[in-house]
Amino acid sequence: MTISTKNPADTGTEKSFGTRPARQVLVGIPASPGLVMGRAFQVASREITVVEEDIPESRVQAEEQLFRRAVTRTSKEISQIKEISETRTGVHDSLIFSTHLMILQDPGLMNGVLKMIREGRKNARWAVHVVLGDYIDKFEKIDSPAMRDKAADLRDLYNRLMSTMDEAEPALEEVSGEDGAVIVAHEILPSFLMALKPGQARALLMDTGGRTSHVAILARSLQIPAVSGLRNVVTAVKPDDTIIVDGSGGLVIVNPNEDDIRRFRERVEVFERQRRELFTMRRLEPMTRDGKYITLHANIELPTEAEKVMDYGATGVGLYRSEFLFLQYSAPTEEEQTEAYRQILETMAPGPVTIRTLDAGGDKLVSGITATNEANPFMGWRSIRVCLDREDIFCTQLKALLKANTKGNLRILLPMISGLEELRRAKACIRRCSEELEAEGIKCATVKVGIMIEVPAAVVLVDLLAKEADFFSIGTNDLIQFTLAVDRTNELITDMFQPHHPAVLNMIYQTVNAAHREGIPVAVCGEMGSDPMSVLLLVGLGVDELSMTPWSVMATKKIIRSINFEDVRESALAVLQMDDTNSVNGYMYRKYAQTITDLGISSFIGQVGNEVHGDT
């Protein structure tokens, strides 16, 4: 989290008395945490004009070469930005630009543009405008934050290709001021952010986007506070306005008064104190006051992140999303995968590492594997369905996992299992791969195989699945979505996405009971596991393990150490008898809100309210 307390009014540039601009308060989506105060700098979108031309045959070759040169130059530019990103944010967040390069190399894009030039006899700029425009329109029509992020990636490429064919540089405003500025724009693209010099941007304010957008991910890595989804910030803010940005709460105060500035400085002091106190939790046991131990693990997306896990007090990796490896390498070889998995397993040894097999599809588009024209990709050809249909890809990954497991701390997690047939087929593939490696003289350590409980069918069959799985990991995001038939990305029904819905809580309880009857553990690997009220309910329902983003571990540990297991178990059993979500939330709020507030972790979890808005 970034903190900046300097008052721009102290610089001598304060506007004269009697012309003080009006104070405004804007509320958006918290995209990157931090508290800063600075001057506004507006970034205007570059206007791109495209004219359709019917070209003669004699000009076709020249237009083809213009397009190919633009692709080559754009690829070089993005590769340079990717190198800068790796230096400043790490390899993980540079995957955003790997995706850009992958899109540029997509045969559908290249062939579509070239076909319009050759057969449609259109100029190169118009061909790019039409073909890329169709892609952008397709992704924007899918009501999903991830798909809107893809559309933003394509707009970034569109702007760069057009600028290259115009022989002009992509629009990049000169951000001035030795202390940087609060960047205000309708949309900020990843390449623009990475082109800024360190210190130029103190905070980012955007009309569009959300917490999962690529620019938000980069902002968090760069420790730049950001608020997105403000809708009208471009019109509300004037150049050089003084702005307070609360990236943790999504609050923006334009032209703050003295009371605002005083409260801002008080919050900075509170944050620093809470951070110091929270770091004392790292080496303490996640044990309730009456002796119930709850395992706390961390979710990671890149092998290098394993080094940070134990620094935050986690004892293992509860979820490594292996699909991000496929985004980095497009089609990683068995050797590349083996090396990546070995790095995590050896770093964490002897702590357990749960690696989820390729979860492609839905909002995770992997080049050459996933379909892009499905009407409902979240319920389509994805996850274990892709792996079982493409055993060549699945077995390559499984062999890499087995070869990397030299420390014996690997747990394989199978996503989106809906029945015994899928589990048995997947386990047969694992056995076959192990036998083939043994025949080659490669010793394979015993590995535990678990499944994600994230579709209602798995809960219905949970007693049978528990007899054949070594552990369960509940994917609360999909379980809630599929159980309640609610797409939480649909703005019309987002309030219906309720983690504390009685149906969801009863499914979790049913899963825990079935698992414990067979002597296997149950984990929750979504961000529901780091929401304070949800933590109390999950512990009370008997969940054995919580896995979350690394920086959430310490706050969750402090919550666990403040409670009695028997008390939260009694509360969980009580809410299972309730028949609506409001009753559950109201009961938990009345009983525990003050307890959570008194823990002094508000800077990291936000304010405790009587509603819970879900996990990711």
PANU-20190 format. One line per 8 residues: number of its first residue (from 1); for each residue x, y negated, z of C-alpha. Coordinates in steps of 0.5 Angstrom, whole numbers, plus 2048, in hexadecimal, padded with zeros to 3 digits. Example, Ala and Ser with C-alpha at 12.3 -4.5 7.8 and 13.67 -1.06 7.14 Angstrom:
2
1) 819 809 810 ~ 81B 802 80E
//
This chain:
616
1) 800 800 800 ~ 803 7F9 7FE ~ 802 7F3 803 ~ 803 7EC 801 ~ 802 7E6 806 ~ 805 7E0 802 ~ 7FF 7DB 802 ~ 800 7D8 7FB
9) 7FD 7D1 7FE ~ 804 7D1 801 ~ 808 7D0 7FA ~ 806 7C9 7FA ~ 801 7CA 7F4 ~ 7FB 7CA 7F8 ~ 7F5 7C6 7F4 ~ 7F4 7BF 7F7
17) 7EF 7BE 7FC ~ 7E8 7BD 7FA ~ 7E9 7C1 7F4 ~ 7E9 7C8 7F7 ~ 7E6 7CD 7F3 ~ 7E0 7D1 7F6 ~ 7E1 7D8 7FA ~ 7DF 7DE 7F7
25) 7DE 7E5 7F9 ~ 7DF 7EB 7F4 ~ 7DE 7F2 7F6 ~ 7E1 7F8 7F1 ~ 7E4 7FF 7F1 ~ 7EA 800 7F6 ~ 7EF 802 7F0 ~ 7F6 801 7F4
33) 7F6 800 7FC ~ 7FA 7F9 7FE ~ 7F9 7F2 801 ~ 7FB 7EC 7FD ~ 7FA 7E5 7FC ~ 7FC 7E2 7F6 ~ 7FB 7DD 7F0 ~ 7F7 7E0 7EA
41) 7F9 7E1 7E3 ~ 7F4 7E3 7DE ~ 7F6 7E7 7D8 ~ 7F2 7E6 7D2 ~ 7F1 7EC 7CD ~ 7F4 7EB 7C6 ~ 7EF 7EB 7C0 ~ 7F0 7F0 7BB
49) 7ED 7EF 7B4 ~ 7EC 7F4 7AF ~ 7EA 7F4 7A8 ~ 7E8 7F9 7A4 ~ 7EB 7FA 79D ~ 7EA 7FF 797 ~ 7F1 800 795 ~ 7F3 802 78E
57) 7F7 809 78D ~ 7FE 805 78C ~ 7FD 803 793 ~ 7FC 809 797 ~ 803 80B 798 ~ 805 804 79B ~ 7FF 805 7A0 ~ 801 80C 7A2
65) 808 809 7A3 ~ 805 803 7A7 ~ 801 808 7AC ~ 807 80D 7AD ~ 80C 807 7AE ~ 807 805 7B3 ~ 806 80C 7B7 ~ 80D 80C 7B7
73) 80F 806 7BA ~ 809 806 7BF ~ 80B 80D 7C1 ~ 812 80A 7C2 ~ 80F 804 7C6 ~ 80B 809 7CB ~ 811 80D 7CC ~ 815 807 7CE
81) 80F 805 7D3 ~ 80F 80D 7D5 ~ 816 80C 7D7 ~ 815 806 7DB ~ 80F 809 7DE ~ 813 80F 7E1 ~ 818 80A 7E4 ~ 813 806 7E7
89) 80D 80B 7E9 ~ 810 812 7E8 ~ 80F 817 7E3 ~ 808 819 7E5 ~ 805 812 7E4 ~ 809 812 7DD ~ 804 817 7DB ~ 800 812 7D9
97) 804 810 7D3 ~ 806 817 7D2 ~ 7FE 818 7D0 ~ 7FF 812 7CC ~ 804 815 7C8 ~ 800 81B 7C7 ~ 7FA 818 7C4 ~ 7FF 814 7BF
105) 801 81B 7BD ~ 7FA 81E 7BD ~ 7F9 821 7B6 ~ 7F2 81F 7B6 ~ 7F4 818 7B6 ~ 7F9 818 7B1 ~ 7F6 81C 7AC ~ 7EF 817 7AD
113) 7F3 811 7AC ~ 7F7 814 7A6 ~ 7F1 817 7A3 ~ 7ED 810 7A3 ~ 7F3 80D 7A0 ~ 7F4 812 79A ~ 7ED 814 799 ~ 7E9 80E 79B
121) 7EE 809 798 ~ 7ED 805 79E ~ 7F3 801 7A1 ~ 7F7 803 7A7 ~ 7F5 7FE 7AC ~ 7ED 800 7AB ~ 7EF 807 7AB ~ 7F2 807 7B2
129) 7EC 802 7B4 ~ 7E7 807 7B2 ~ 7EA 80E 7B4 ~ 7EC 80C 7BB ~ 7E6 808 7BB ~ 7E2 80E 7BB ~ 7E6 812 7C0 ~ 7E5 80C 7C5
137) 7DE 80C 7C4 ~ 7DD 813 7C5 ~ 7E1 813 7CC ~ 7DD 80C 7CE ~ 7D6 810 7CD ~ 7D8 815 7D2 ~ 7D6 813 7D9 ~ 7DC 815 7DC
145) 7E2 811 7DF ~ 7E7 815 7DC ~ 7E4 815 7D5 ~ 7E4 80D 7D6 ~ 7EC 80D 7D8 ~ 7ED 811 7D1 ~ 7E9 80C 7CE ~ 7EE 807 7D1
153) 7F4 80B 7CF ~ 7F1 80A 7C8 ~ 7F0 803 7C8 ~ 7F7 802 7CA ~ 7FA 806 7C4 ~ 7F5 802 7C0 ~ 7F8 7FC 7C2 ~ 7FF 7FE 7C1
161) 7FE 801 7BA ~ 7FA 7FB 7B8 ~ 800 7F6 7BB ~ 805 7FA 7B7 ~ 802 7FA 7B1 ~ 801 7F3 7B1 ~ 809 7F3 7B3 ~ 807 7EF 7B9
169) 808 7F1 7C1 ~ 802 7F3 7C5 ~ 7FF 7EE 7C9 ~ 803 7ED 7CF ~ 802 7E6 7D3 ~ 808 7E3 7D6 ~ 807 7E4 7DE ~ 80A 7DE 7E2
177) 80C 7DD 7E9 ~ 811 7DF 7ED ~ 80D 7E3 7F2 ~ 808 7E6 7EC ~ 801 7E5 7EB ~ 7FA 7E8 7EC ~ 7F9 7EB 7E5 ~ 7F2 7EA 7E3
185) 7EF 7ED 7DD ~ 7E9 7F0 7DA ~ 7ED 7F7 7D9 ~ 7F5 7F8 7DA ~ 7F8 7FE 7D6 ~ 7FD 802 7D9 ~ 802 800 7D4 ~ 801 7F8 7D6
193) 802 7FA 7DD ~ 809 7FE 7DC ~ 80B 7F8 7D7 ~ 80B 7F3 7DD ~ 811 7F2 7E1 ~ 812 7F4 7E8 ~ 80F 7EF 7ED ~ 80B 7EC 7E7
201) 804 7EF 7E9 ~ 802 7EE 7F1 ~ 7FB 7F1 7EF ~ 7F7 7F3 7EA ~ 7EF 7F1 7E9 ~ 7EB 7F4 7E3 ~ 7E4 7F4 7E1 ~ 7E4 7FB 7DF
209) 7E7 802 7E1 ~ 7E7 806 7E7 ~ 7EB 809 7ED ~ 7ED 80F 7E8 ~ 7EF 80A 7E2 ~ 7F6 80B 7DF ~ 7F8 804 7E1 ~ 7F5 805 7E8
217) 7FA 80B 7E9 ~ 800 807 7E7 ~ 7FE 801 7EB ~ 7FE 806 7F1 ~ 805 809 7EF ~ 808 802 7EE ~ 804 800 7F5 ~ 801 7FA 7F2
225) 7FA 7F9 7F5 ~ 7F4 7F9 7F0 ~ 7EC 7F8 7F0 ~ 7E9 7FB 7E9 ~ 7E1 7FB 7E7 ~ 7E0 7F3 7E9 ~ 7DC 7F2 7E3 ~ 7DD 7EB 7E3
233) 7E4 7E9 7E6 ~ 7E6 7E6 7DF ~ 7E1 7E1 7DF ~ 7E1 7E0 7E7 ~ 7E8 7DE 7E7 ~ 7EC 7D8 7E5 ~ 7F3 7D8 7E3 ~ 7F7 7D6 7EA
241) 7F1 7D8 7EE ~ 7F4 7DA 7F5 ~ 7F1 7E1 7F6 ~ 7F1 7E6 7FC ~ 7F1 7EE 7F9 ~ 7F0 7F3 7FE ~ 7F1 7F9 7F9 ~ 7EF 7FE 7FF
249) 7E8 7FC 800 ~ 7E7 7F9 7F9 ~ 7E6 7F2 7FB ~ 7E8 7EC 7F8 ~ 7E8 7E5 7FA ~ 7E9 7DF 7F5 ~ 7EB 7D8 7F8 ~ 7EB 7DB 800
257) 7E9 7D6 805 ~ 7EE 7D6 80C ~ 7E9 7DB 80F ~ 7EB 7E0 80A ~ 7F2 7DE 80A ~ 7F2 7DF 811 ~ 7EE 7E6 811 ~ 7F3 7E8 80B
265) 7F9 7E7 80F ~ 7F6 7EB 815 ~ 7F4 7F1 811 ~ 7FC 7F1 80F ~ 7FE 7F2 816 ~ 7F9 7F7 817 ~ 7FB 7FB 811 ~ 802 7FB 813
273) 801 7FD 81A ~ 7FC 803 818 ~ 801 805 813 ~ 807 806 819 ~ 802 809 81D ~ 800 80E 818 ~ 807 810 816 ~ 808 813 81D
281) 803 818 81B ~ 807 81C 816 ~ 80A 821 81A ~ 804 822 81F ~ 800 828 81E ~ 7F9 828 81B ~ 7F6 82B 821 ~ 7EF 829 824
289) 7EF 827 82C ~ 7ED 82E 82D ~ 7F2 831 829 ~ 7EF 833 822 ~ 7F4 832 81D ~ 7F2 830 816 ~ 7F7 831 811 ~ 7F9 82A 80D
297) 7FC 82B 806 ~ 7FD 826 800 ~ 7FA 825 7F9 ~ 800 824 7F4 ~ 800 823 7EC ~ 807 823 7EB ~ 80D 827 7ED ~ 811 821 7F0
305) 80B 820 7F5 ~ 80D 826 7F9 ~ 813 822 7FC ~ 80E 81D 7FF ~ 809 822 802 ~ 80C 824 808 ~ 80E 81C 809 ~ 807 81B 80B
313) 806 821 80F ~ 803 826 80B ~ 805 82D 80C ~ 804 830 804 ~ 801 82E 7FE ~ 7F9 830 7FE ~ 7F9 82E 7F6 ~ 7FD 82D 7F1
321) 7FA 82B 7EA ~ 7FE 82F 7E5 ~ 7FA 82C 7DF ~ 7FE 825 7E0 ~ 804 829 7DE ~ 801 82B 7D7 ~ 7FF 823 7D6 ~ 807 822 7D7
329) 809 827 7D3 ~ 803 828 7CE ~ 805 830 7CE ~ 80A 831 7D3 ~ 80E 838 7D2 ~ 80E 83D 7D7 ~ 815 83B 7D9 ~ 813 834 7DA
337) 80D 836 7DE ~ 812 83B 7E2 ~ 816 835 7E4 ~ 811 830 7E6 ~ 80D 835 7EB ~ 814 837 7EE ~ 816 830 7F0 ~ 80F 830 7F4
345) 810 837 7F7 ~ 817 836 7F9 ~ 816 82F 7FB ~ 810 831 800 ~ 813 838 802 ~ 811 83B 807 ~ 80A 837 806 ~ 805 83A 802
353) 804 837 7FB ~ 7FD 837 7F8 ~ 7FD 837 7F0 ~ 7F7 836 7EC ~ 7F7 839 7E5 ~ 7F6 835 7DF ~ 7F0 831 7E0 ~ 7EF 82E 7D9
361) 7E8 82C 7D7 ~ 7E3 827 7DA ~ 7E7 820 7DB ~ 7EE 824 7DA ~ 7EF 824 7D2 ~ 7F5 828 7D1 ~ 7F8 827 7C9 ~ 7F7 82E 7C5
369) 7F3 831 7CB ~ 7EC 82E 7CD ~ 7E7 82C 7C8 ~ 7E5 825 7C7 ~ 7DE 825 7C4 ~ 7DA 829 7CA ~ 7D3 825 7CB ~ 7D5 827 7D3
377) 7DC 828 7D4 ~ 7DB 829 7DC ~ 7D7 82F 7DB ~ 7DA 831 7D4 ~ 7E1 835 7D2 ~ 7E5 833 7D8 ~ 7E9 836 7DE ~ 7E9 83E 7DF
385) 7E5 83E 7D8 ~ 7EB 83B 7D4 ~ 7F0 840 7D8 ~ 7EC 846 7D7 ~ 7EB 845 7CF ~ 7F2 842 7CE ~ 7F6 848 7D2 ~ 7FC 846 7CE
393) 7FC 83F 7D2 ~ 7FA 842 7D8 ~ 7FF 848 7D8 ~ 805 843 7D7 ~ 803 83F 7DD ~ 802 845 7E1 ~ 809 848 7E0 ~ 80C 841 7E1
401) 808 841 7E8 ~ 80A 848 7EA ~ 812 847 7E8 ~ 812 840 7EC ~ 80F 843 7F2 ~ 816 845 7F4 ~ 815 843 7FC ~ 80E 847 7FC
409) 80A 841 7FE ~ 806 840 7F8 ~ 7FE 840 7F8 ~ 7FA 841 7F1 ~ 7F4 83D 7F1 ~ 7EF 83F 7EB ~ 7EA 839 7E9 ~ 7E3 839 7E8
417) 7E1 840 7E9 ~ 7DA 842 7E9 ~ 7DA 849 7EA ~ 7DE 850 7EB ~ 7DF 851 7E4 ~ 7E3 84B 7E3 ~ 7E7 84C 7E9 ~ 7E8 854 7E7
425) 7EB 852 7E0 ~ 7EF 84C 7E3 ~ 7F2 851 7E8 ~ 7F3 856 7E3 ~ 7F7 851 7DF ~ 7FC 850 7E5 ~ 7FD 857 7E6 ~ 7FF 858 7DF
433) 804 852 7DF ~ 807 855 7E5 ~ 808 85C 7E2 ~ 80B 859 7DC ~ 810 855 7E0 ~ 812 85B 7E4 ~ 813 85F 7DE ~ 818 859 7DC
441) 81B 85A 7E3 ~ 818 854 7E6 ~ 816 855 7ED ~ 80F 852 7EE ~ 80D 850 7F6 ~ 806 851 7F8 ~ 802 84C 7F7 ~ 7FB 84A 7FA
449) 7F6 848 7F5 ~ 7F0 844 7F7 ~ 7EA 840 7F3 ~ 7E7 83A 7F3 ~ 7E0 839 7F5 ~ 7DD 834 7F1 ~ 7D7 836 7EE ~ 7D0 839 7F1
457) 7D1 840 7EE ~ 7D7 841 7F2 ~ 7D4 83F 7F8 ~ 7CE 844 7F7 ~ 7D3 849 7F6 ~ 7D8 847 7FB ~ 7D7 84E 7FF ~ 7D9 852 7F9
465) 7DF 84D 7F7 ~ 7E2 84D 7FE ~ 7E3 854 7FE ~ 7E8 853 7F8 ~ 7EB 84C 7F9 ~ 7F1 84B 7FE ~ 7EE 844 7FF ~ 7E9 83F 7FE
473) 7EA 837 7FC ~ 7E3 833 7FB ~ 7E3 82E 7F6 ~ 7DE 829 7F9 ~ 7DE 825 7F3 ~ 7DB 82A 7EE ~ 7D7 82E 7F3 ~ 7D4 827 7F5
481) 7D3 825 7EE ~ 7D0 82C 7EB ~ 7CC 82D 7F2 ~ 7C8 827 7F1 ~ 7C8 826 7EA ~ 7CB 81F 7EB ~ 7D0 81C 7E6 ~ 7D4 817 7EB
489) 7D6 813 7E5 ~ 7CF 812 7E3 ~ 7CE 80B 7E6 ~ 7C7 80C 7E6 ~ 7C7 812 7EB ~ 7CE 811 7EF ~ 7CA 810 7F6 ~ 7C8 817 7F5
497) 7CF 81A 7F5 ~ 7CF 81C 7FC ~ 7D4 820 7FF ~ 7D0 821 806 ~ 7CA 823 802 ~ 7C7 829 806 ~ 7C7 82E 800 ~ 7CF 82C 800
505) 7D0 82D 807 ~ 7CD 834 807 ~ 7D1 836 801 ~ 7D7 834 805 ~ 7D5 838 80B ~ 7D3 83E 807 ~ 7D9 83E 804 ~ 7DD 83E 80A
513) 7D9 843 80E ~ 7DA 848 808 ~ 7E1 847 808 ~ 7E2 848 80F ~ 7DF 84E 80F ~ 7E4 851 80A ~ 7EA 84D 80E ~ 7EC 848 809
521) 7ED 841 80A ~ 7E9 83B 806 ~ 7EC 835 804 ~ 7E9 82E 802 ~ 7ED 82B 7FC ~ 7E9 825 7FB ~ 7E9 81E 7FE ~ 7E3 81F 802
529) 7E9 823 806 ~ 7EB 81C 808 ~ 7E5 818 809 ~ 7E4 817 811 ~ 7DD 819 811 ~ 7DE 81F 80C ~ 7E4 821 810 ~ 7E0 822 816
537) 7DB 826 813 ~ 7DF 82B 80F ~ 7E3 82C 815 ~ 7DD 82E 819 ~ 7DA 832 813 ~ 7E1 836 814 ~ 7E5 834 80E ~ 7EC 837 810
545) 7F0 832 80B ~ 7EF 82B 808 ~ 7F4 829 803 ~ 7F4 821 800 ~ 7F8 81C 7FD ~ 7FF 81C 801 ~ 7FE 815 804 ~ 7F7 817 807
553) 7FA 81D 80B ~ 7FC 818 811 ~ 7F5 815 812 ~ 7F2 81B 812 ~ 7F7 81E 817 ~ 7F5 819 81C ~ 7EE 81A 81B ~ 7EF 822 81C
561) 7F3 820 822 ~ 7ED 81C 825 ~ 7E8 821 825 ~ 7E5 827 829 ~ 7E4 82D 824 ~ 7DE 82F 828 ~ 7DB 828 828 ~ 7DB 828 820
569) 7D9 82F 81F ~ 7D3 82D 823 ~ 7D2 827 81F ~ 7D3 82B 818 ~ 7CE 830 81B ~ 7C9 82B 81C ~ 7C9 827 816 ~ 7C8 82E 812
577) 7C1 82E 815 ~ 7C0 827 812 ~ 7BC 826 80B ~ 7BF 820 808 ~ 7C5 81C 807 ~ 7C3 816 80B ~ 7C2 81A 811 ~ 7C9 81D 811
585) 7CC 817 810 ~ 7C9 813 815 ~ 7CA 818 81A ~ 7D1 819 819 ~ 7D2 811 819 ~ 7CE 810 81F ~ 7D3 816 823 ~ 7D9 814 820
593) 7DA 80D 81C ~ 7DD 80A 823 ~ 7E2 810 824 ~ 7E5 80F 81D ~ 7E5 808 81D ~ 7E9 808 824 ~ 7EE 80C 820 ~ 7F1 806 81D
601) 7F2 809 816 ~ 7ED 804 812 ~ 7F2 801 80E ~ 7F3 808 80B ~ 7EC 80B 80B ~ 7E8 804 80A ~ 7E2 803 80F ~ 7DE 808 811
609) 7D7 808 80F ~ 7D1 80C 80F ~ 7D1 80F 808 ~ 7D6 813 805 ~ 7D7 812 7FE ~ 7DB 819 7FC ~ 7E2 81B 7FA ~ 7E6 81C 7F4
//
